[in-house]
Amino acid sequence: MKYPGTKGLIVRKTYPELLSNHIRMFFQEYPTIRNWYNKAEKAIYWPNSSITEFSYLQHTDDVYTYQGREYEDISVDEITQHEEEVFKILRSSNRTTNPNIKPTMLLTGNPGGIGHGWVKRIFVDRNFKDKERPTDFDFVSAKVQDNKALMKFDPGYVRRLDDLPDHLRRAYKDGDWDIFAGQVFDFRATKEGRPYHVIKVKPIPEGIRFIGIDWGGDKPTSVAWYVVINQLNDKGVKFQRIWKYRELYYGVQNDIPAAEDFKERTKLDYTDKNVAQIIAEKSNGEKIDYAVGDPSMGSKKPRHIGKAGKSIMESMNEYWQDNGHDIHMRKGDNDRMNGLERVRYWLSEAPDGQPYFQQFNICHNAIRTYPLLIYADNKEDVDTNIEDHIYDMDRYSFMSRPYGIIEPRKKEPKETEGTFEWHFEQRRKQRALGQLSGL
């Protein structure tokens, strides 16, 4: 009403959500608007020639019907239900020829959903790509206590949020963007104010050192260096901990995968030899006990740039051997369901109250992608349509290690001489030695 002749767009994922949360609410708060609403076009034609359109985008490709249109203001409710592609296309339509107006987008949402990762990257972490200007983006964290009307008329709502499962309570009540519904792992940088899954860089202690590799091909190749450390808690329980102390995310720029130009940038240098050389250089002459790789790296199919007739694994092992590097890679175990449980175990809490697995804070891509992992539709595996390269690498790596708890050896109870149990045990031993027969 303030700016005649302008156009606005309000978006939800589905029409029932759009109707219930926006169109009906509009009419409830401003009944007069019904006189200006065109039901067939789902649009309000204001008396000053301005227009507000209501739209639902159930599928990502639906957004291309808005390419080339012009809207001075665009509002998307529950933005985390959409892929980043929807945001980019809508943003390209957020423009005007009126010099007195600044085009604006308003996005609302909760942690979780298919768009959680890119929304968190831009608005929460403020981890921008080269062409993104920080001044274009603002983030306001709105918690339940900020809703004064709700607090006044339904104060028990906070208690109902407290009754939710831990991950939902942290997401919906506390506004925690590191955890959400559908998340596979409870990955926390800190817990109760202390470092948890992410620790500062420390001197590497003595222990088994190994390397994990997930080959990317036309996607980033993930490499990490691990050390297995023997630990002891204050009650004398022995266990092992794994530290990830170095990572290589080969084929990315500024720690963010650039899928649109990935093949073009890497087609000349993305060879097994070059990757093997970089791994050797980053190993700094350390004694690497073994390396474990994506099982597909052992295939002889011509799926990589390298020596004909040799697998990626064979070519890399050959390079290390020929150049005096004491690294040798073997195939990893690709049992996805057991691998998922193995990763979950290593992320769980050890006897000293800290996780069995921790990684240095310089492992930026691992820290960025672990919280984004969600379940596949069958709820039995990680969704492979998301950025799961580091998870796959860790899965192969953890499957190469036994579980971290080292149970103290249980002493056999001594039978008191002369008792029935003692006589029975003596006869059992004699029978085992062939000195008795029969029952």
ZIQUI-V198505 format. One record per residue. SS is DSSP state (h for helix, s for strand, l for the rest). PSI is psi in whole degrees, 0 to 359 (NA if undefined). Layout:
BEGIN
ss: [SS & SS]
psi: [PSI & PSI]
END
This chain:
BEGIN
ss: [l & l & l & l & l & l & s & s & s & s & s & s & l & l & h & h & h & h & h & h & h & h & h & h & h & h & h & h & h & l & h & h & h & h & h & h & s & s & l & l & l & l & s & s & s & l & l & l & l & l & s & s & s & s & s & s & l & l & l & h & h & h & h & h & h & h & l & l & l & l & s & l & s & s & s & s & s & l & h & h & h & l & l & h & h & h & h & h & h & h & h & h & l & s & l & l & l & l & l & l & l & l & l & s & s & s & s & s & l & l & l & l & l & l & l & h & h & h & h & h & h & h & h & h & l & l & l & l & l & l & l & l & l & h & h & h & l & l & l & l & l & l & l & h & h & h & l & h & h & h & h & h & h & l & l & l & h & h & h & h & h & h & l & l & l & h & h & h & h & h & h & h & l & l & l & l & l & l & l & l & l & l & s & l & l & l & l & l & l & s & s & l & l & s & s & l & l & s & s & l & l & l & l & l & l & l & l & s & s & s & s & s & s & s & l & l & l & l & l & l & s & s & s & s & s & s & s & s & s & s & s & s & l & l & l & l & l & s & s & s & s & s & s & s & s & s & s & s & s & s & l & l & s & l & l & s & l & l & h & h & h & h & h & h & h & h & l & l & l & l & l & h & h & h & h & h & h & h & h & h & h & h & l & l & l & l & l & l & l & s & s & s & s & l & h & h & h & h & l & l & l & l & l & l & l & l & l & l & l & l & l & h & h & h & h & h & h & h & h & h & h & h & l & l & l & l & l & l & s & s & s & l & l & l & l & h & h & h & h & h & h & h & h & h & h & h & h & l & s & l & l & l & l & l & s & l & s & s & s & s & l & l & l & h & h & h & h & h & h & h & l & l & l & s & s & l & l & l & l & l & l & s & l & l & l & l & l & l & h & h & h & h & h & h & h & h & h & h & h & l & l & l & l & l & s & s & l & l & l & l & l & l & l & l & l & l & l & l & l & h & h & h & h & h & h & h & h & h & h & h & h & h & l & l & l & l & l & l & l]
psi: [331 & 327 & 99 & 144 & 15 & 162 & 138 & 156 & 130 & 127 & 138 & 172 & 315 & 161 & 318 & 321 & 318 & 315 & 313 & 316 & 343 & 302 & 308 & 322 & 324 & 310 & 325 & 318 & 328 & 80 & 330 & 334 & 335 & 328 & 341 & 3 & 130 & 107 & 320 & 322 & 354 & 54 & 147 & 123 & 99 & 155 & 338 & 18 & 6 & 159 & 137 & 118 & 144 & 131 & 152 & 138 & 88 & 329 & 147 & 318 & 340 & 335 & 339 & 347 & 345 & 358 & 130 & 349 & 170 & 124 & 131 & 328 & 138 & 130 & 128 & 117 & 138 & 59 & 334 & 354 & 356 & 151 & 161 & 332 & 321 & 315 & 316 & 316 & 316 & 322 & 328 & 341 & 359 & 83 & 171 & 158 & 2 & 115 & 346 & 3 & 138 & 112 & 139 & 142 & 140 & 120 & 132 & 152 & 167 & 158 & 144 & 174 & 170 & 335 & 6 & 316 & 309 & 326 & 315 & 319 & 313 & 309 & 327 & 305 & 339 & 48 & 92 & 149 & 174 & 319 & 6 & 127 & 123 & 328 & 350 & 349 & 134 & 152 & 130 & 119 & 114 & 116 & 169 & 326 & 341 & 345 & 88 & 321 & 318 & 317 & 328 & 315 & 342 & 65 & 339 & 351 & 324 & 319 & 323 & 326 & 323 & 335 & 353 & 158 & 154 & 314 & 325 & 321 & 315 & 325 & 309 & 330 & 315 & 351 & 35 & 113 & 2 & 1 & 147 & 167 & 137 & 354 & 138 & 315 & 144 & 79 & 120 & 130 & 319 & 159 & 124 & 39 & 2 & 153 & 140 & 270 & 344 & 124 & 162 & 158 & 132 & 165 & 140 & 121 & 175 & 145 & 173 & 127 & 134 & 167 & 140 & 143 & 132 & 113 & 135 & 320 & 260 & 16 & 171 & 141 & 130 & 130 & 142 & 154 & 132 & 156 & 136 & 123 & 134 & 130 & 163 & 126 & 180 & 351 & 8 & 12 & 125 & 139 & 170 & 144 & 147 & 129 & 135 & 116 & 357 & 145 & 155 & 120 & 85 & 125 & 22 & 163 & 128 & 37 & 5 & 122 & 134 & 79 & 328 & 330 & 19 & 309 & 321 & 319 & 334 & 356 & 338 & 329 & 4 & 70 & 158 & 324 & 314 & 319 & 318 & 322 & 317 & 320 & 317 & 317 & 319 & 343 & 347 & 35 & 11 & 153 & 110 & 116 & 323 & 166 & 146 & 131 & 164 & 124 & 331 & 342 & 344 & 358 & 143 & 6 & 146 & 67 & 12 & 169 & 116 & 198 & 132 & 141 & 359 & 145 & 166 & 318 & 315 & 318 & 319 & 317 & 321 & 319 & 313 & 318 & 315 & 335 & 16 & 25 & 127 & 67 & 134 & 128 & 143 & 165 & 141 & 166 & 120 & 27 & 101 & 318 & 312 & 328 & 321 & 315 & 325 & 318 & 316 & 320 & 310 & 335 & 350 & 176 & 130 & 174 & 345 & 9 & 358 & 159 & 154 & 329 & 130 & 155 & 149 & 152 & 0 & 356 & 68 & 319 & 325 & 316 & 325 & 320 & 333 & 315 & 345 & 350 & 127 & 165 & 150 & 173 & 329 & 356 & 12 & 0 & 166 & 142 & 116 & 358 & 354 & 182 & 89 & 16 & 318 & 322 & 315 & 318 & 314 & 324 & 312 & 319 & 314 & 329 & 342 & 355 & 145 & 170 & 154 & 341 & 136 & 99 & 134 & 141 & 129 & 130 & 137 & 132 & 136 & 129 & 137 & 129 & 135 & 347 & 168 & 319 & 322 & 314 & 320 & 318 & 323 & 317 & 325 & 317 & 320 & 320 & 322 & 330 & 3 & 14 & 347 & 159 & 166 & 199 & NA]
END
